[in-house]
């Protein structure tokens, strides 16, 4: 009888705390203010590795899938290194110095989000090969309908914020079906900030779906004693919204500061 009572108490504690099994889930409706001030809708997911805890804004929408836009360049970079196509001379970035080494070109193209570079890279890899890797990784819905490059901009490929966070964690933990060396190369390309207090790696993206602009900012933050994986997805039906481009990162930074992950 005592054992049963303890189990009941434990179950009640889990329910009240928002935790399921060992993983805790917290929903933050107050984060809505960060989206409304930019006249946007959206969702946010953060996974705290040390605490095994998810923090959500708009959790239901975080499970809906949208085109990945430029965040798909993370995946293409991994496949490019793994297949040797980033070493091919035919994938030079036209606006960059052709004397640069392929890895340096790839990093510059990633950080500038060069459309030309990734179109040529994906054409060199080939759509059938990309589809094979999508299936291996189980990235989003694995759909390449629409062809290169439309399938990740406004075509068949879709991914949710939850899946983006899972992909980031698998990359960080070397649990994707790529070599550890190639995963480290891509992680090096992702660097946005590296300060004394934290390191931030990530990628933005912009896509379209059903007459909506879809914006992404995905990645992870390393502090001295924890790692946080995140995905911010914003949507707007106003093509003239002046805040859209910057809001992808600005909203995420406001949330990081609210959660005391990074300083104000």
BAKOLVO-301741 format. One line per 5 residues: their letters; for each residue x, y, z of C-alpha. Coordinates in nm, 3 decimals. Layout:
BEGIN
a	X:Y:Z; ...
! end
This chain:
BEGIN
xxxxx	0.000:0.000:0.000; 0.286:0.238:0.088; 0.456:0.163:-0.246; 0.135:0.236:-0.438; 0.094:0.567:-0.254
xxxxx	0.449:0.670:-0.341; 0.387:0.592:-0.709; 0.072:0.803:-0.703; 0.254:1.095:-0.540; 0.533:1.070:-0.797
xxxxx	0.283:1.071:-1.084; 0.110:1.379:-0.942; 0.444:1.560:-0.910; 0.523:1.480:-1.275; 0.187:1.613:-1.390
xxxxx	0.213:1.933:-1.186; 0.567:2.001:-1.303; 0.485:1.941:-1.669; 0.725:1.648:-1.686; 0.668:1.327:-1.877
xxxxx	0.872:1.028:-1.766; 1.227:1.159:-1.711; 1.203:1.440:-1.964; 1.053:1.766:-1.841; 0.843:1.993:-2.062
xxxxx	0.772:2.358:-1.985; 0.540:2.577:-2.192; 0.600:2.952:-2.194; 0.299:3.141:-2.325; 0.463:3.467:-2.212
xxxxx	0.707:3.440:-2.504; 0.417:3.549:-2.728; 0.519:3.910:-2.660; 0.844:3.861:-2.853; 0.651:3.760:-3.167
xxxxx	0.370:4.012:-3.143; 0.610:4.306:-3.118; 0.736:4.215:-3.467; 0.384:4.144:-3.599; 0.465:3.775:-3.643
xxxxx	0.334:3.436:-3.541; 0.563:3.145:-3.467; 0.695:2.882:-3.232; 1.010:2.815:-3.034; 1.172:2.499:-2.898
xxxxx	1.472:2.472:-2.668; 1.617:2.149:-2.531; 1.839:2.168:-2.222; 2.078:1.871:-2.245; 2.191:1.874:-1.882
xxxxx	1.841:1.898:-1.737; 1.680:1.680:-2.007; 1.417:1.949:-2.042; 1.220:2.103:-2.329; 1.097:2.462:-2.319
xxxxx	0.830:2.553:-2.573; 0.643:2.848:-2.701; 0.343:2.731:-2.906; 0.419:2.361:-2.866; 0.141:2.241:-3.097
xxxxx	0.277:2.447:-3.385; 0.632:2.326:-3.311; 0.518:1.984:-3.431; 0.393:2.121:-3.764; 0.626:2.096:-4.063
xxxxx	0.745:2.382:-4.285; 1.000:2.410:-4.570; 1.351:2.433:-4.418; 1.475:2.708:-4.652; 1.836:2.799:-4.586
xxxxx	1.865:2.574:-4.280; 1.879:2.285:-4.529; 2.228:2.406:-4.622; 2.347:2.234:-4.305; 2.231:1.903:-4.448
xxxxx	2.369:1.979:-4.795; 2.707:2.070:-4.645; 2.723:1.738:-4.462; 2.636:1.546:-4.779; 2.879:1.759:-4.980
xxxxx	3.170:1.672:-4.753; 3.069:1.307:-4.720; 3.040:1.251:-5.098; 3.350:1.453:-5.184; 3.154:1.705:-5.387
xxxxx	3.277:2.001:-5.185; 3.624:1.905:-5.307; 3.509:1.920:-5.671; 3.638:2.216:-5.876; 3.293:2.276:-6.026
xxxxx	3.141:2.416:-5.706; 3.336:2.741:-5.678; 3.144:3.038:-5.540; 3.152:3.281:-5.832; 3.165:3.593:-5.618
xxxxx	3.457:3.462:-5.411; 3.825:3.422:-5.493; 3.868:3.107:-5.700; 4.209:3.051:-5.538; 4.049:2.974:-5.205
xxxxx	4.054:2.613:-5.086; 3.724:2.421:-5.110; 3.664:2.407:-4.734; 3.714:2.780:-4.700; 3.482:2.842:-4.994
xxxxx	3.221:2.615:-4.837; 3.241:2.803:-4.506; 3.212:3.142:-4.679; 2.918:3.018:-4.887; 2.746:2.880:-4.576
xxxxx	2.794:3.198:-4.375; 2.677:3.420:-4.662; 2.398:3.170:-4.741; 2.502:3.175:-5.108; 2.211:3.049:-5.319
xxxxx	2.435:2.994:-5.621; 2.686:2.780:-5.431; 2.426:2.546:-5.287; 2.237:2.515:-5.614; 2.555:2.405:-5.791
xxxxx	2.658:2.181:-5.503; 2.319:2.008:-5.494; 2.321:1.964:-5.873; 2.667:1.807:-5.853; 2.553:1.570:-5.579
xxxxx	2.236:1.491:-5.773; 1.878:1.472:-5.656; 1.873:1.087:-5.632; 2.181:1.093:-5.405; 2.031:1.369:-5.191
xxxxx	1.711:1.164:-5.157; 1.918:0.864:-5.046; 2.078:1.071:-4.772; 1.745:1.222:-4.668; 1.616:0.869:-4.617
xxxxx	1.930:0.765:-4.423; 1.911:1.065:-4.193; 1.529:1.067:-4.178; 1.537:1.442:-4.226; 1.186:1.588:-4.214
xxxxx	0.949:1.415:-4.454; 1.230:1.318:-4.701; 1.033:1.469:-4.993; 1.229:1.619:-5.288; 0.919:1.709:-5.493
xxxxx	0.977:2.031:-5.686; 1.338:1.965:-5.787; 1.656:2.155:-5.707; 1.651:2.410:-5.542; 1.276:2.452:-5.499
xxxxx	1.218:2.138:-5.296; 1.372:2.290:-4.982; 1.251:2.649:-5.043; 0.883:2.607:-5.125; 0.850:2.250:-5.251
xxxxx	0.792:1.909:-5.100; 1.051:1.902:-4.821; 0.911:1.991:-4.479; 1.049:1.976:-4.125; 0.912:2.074:-3.783
xxxxx	1.086:2.272:-3.511; 1.095:1.959:-3.295; 1.272:1.773:-3.578; 1.516:2.062:-3.630; 1.616:2.040:-3.264
xxxxx	1.655:1.662:-3.287; 1.875:1.703:-3.597; 2.095:1.959:-3.415; 2.137:1.725:-3.121; 2.229:1.432:-3.344
xxxxx	2.486:1.649:-3.522; 2.633:1.767:-3.192; 2.652:1.412:-3.053; 2.790:1.261:-3.379; 2.479:1.044:-3.418
xxxxx	2.414:1.125:-3.785; 2.529:0.879:-4.055; 2.826:1.095:-4.156; 3.190:1.069:-4.052; 3.285:1.245:-3.728
xxxxx	3.541:1.451:-3.920; 3.280:1.581:-4.163; 3.034:1.660:-3.885; 3.307:1.859:-3.711; 3.376:2.052:-4.033
xxxxx	3.012:2.155:-4.057; 2.994:2.244:-3.688; 3.294:2.471:-3.744; 3.112:2.644:-4.030; 2.815:2.716:-3.802
xxxxx	2.993:2.950:-3.560; 2.811:3.278:-3.497; 2.953:3.383:-3.160; 3.235:3.254:-2.941; 3.273:3.455:-2.622
xxxxx	3.415:3.383:-2.278; 3.069:3.290:-2.152; 2.921:3.087:-2.437; 2.952:2.964:-2.794; 2.661:2.996:-3.038
xxxxx	2.638:2.796:-3.360; 2.347:2.810:-3.600; 2.183:2.883:-3.934; 1.901:3.106:-4.049; 1.656:3.021:-4.327
xxxxx	1.380:3.181:-4.531; 1.112:2.985:-4.717; 0.755:3.012:-4.845; 0.445:2.806:-4.784; 0.078:2.878:-4.859
xxxxx	0.140:3.251:-4.922; 0.331:3.283:-4.595; 0.693:3.377:-4.540; 0.859:3.118:-4.314; 1.168:3.219:-4.118
xxxxx	1.407:2.994:-3.928; 1.691:3.021:-3.681; 1.825:2.685:-3.560; 2.138:2.576:-3.378; 2.285:2.524:-3.033
xxxxx	2.453:2.715:-2.751; 2.737:2.575:-2.540; 2.806:2.726:-2.199; 3.075:2.608:-1.959; 2.844:2.351:-1.800
xxxxx	2.550:2.289:-2.038; 2.436:2.271:-2.402; 2.106:2.403:-2.539; 1.959:2.308:-2.878; 1.699:2.540:-3.028
xxxxx	1.472:2.618:-3.320; 1.284:2.941:-3.380; 1.024:2.939:-3.658; 0.838:3.256:-3.755; 0.559:3.315:-4.005
xxxxx	0.417:3.625:-4.173; 0.146:3.684:-4.433; 0.273:4.041:-4.481; 0.540:4.045:-4.756; 0.630:4.398:-4.654
xxxxx	0.699:4.319:-4.288; 1.018:4.519:-4.218; 1.110:4.313:-3.912; 1.098:3.968:-4.066; 1.462:3.910:-4.161
xxxxx	1.617:4.025:-3.833; 1.339:3.885:-3.614; 1.448:3.528:-3.684; 1.753:3.582:-3.462; 1.632:3.876:-3.252
xxxxx	1.343:3.680:-3.099; 1.569:3.386:-3.019; 1.821:3.615:-2.846; 1.544:3.771:-2.636; 1.437:3.423:-2.525
xxxxx	1.796:3.318:-2.449; 1.832:3.627:-2.231; 1.499:3.568:-2.062; 1.611:3.215:-1.974; 1.949:3.347:-1.848
xxxx	2.140:3.135:-2.098; 2.324:3.439:-2.229; 2.362:3.781:-2.063; 2.139:4.079:-2.148
! end
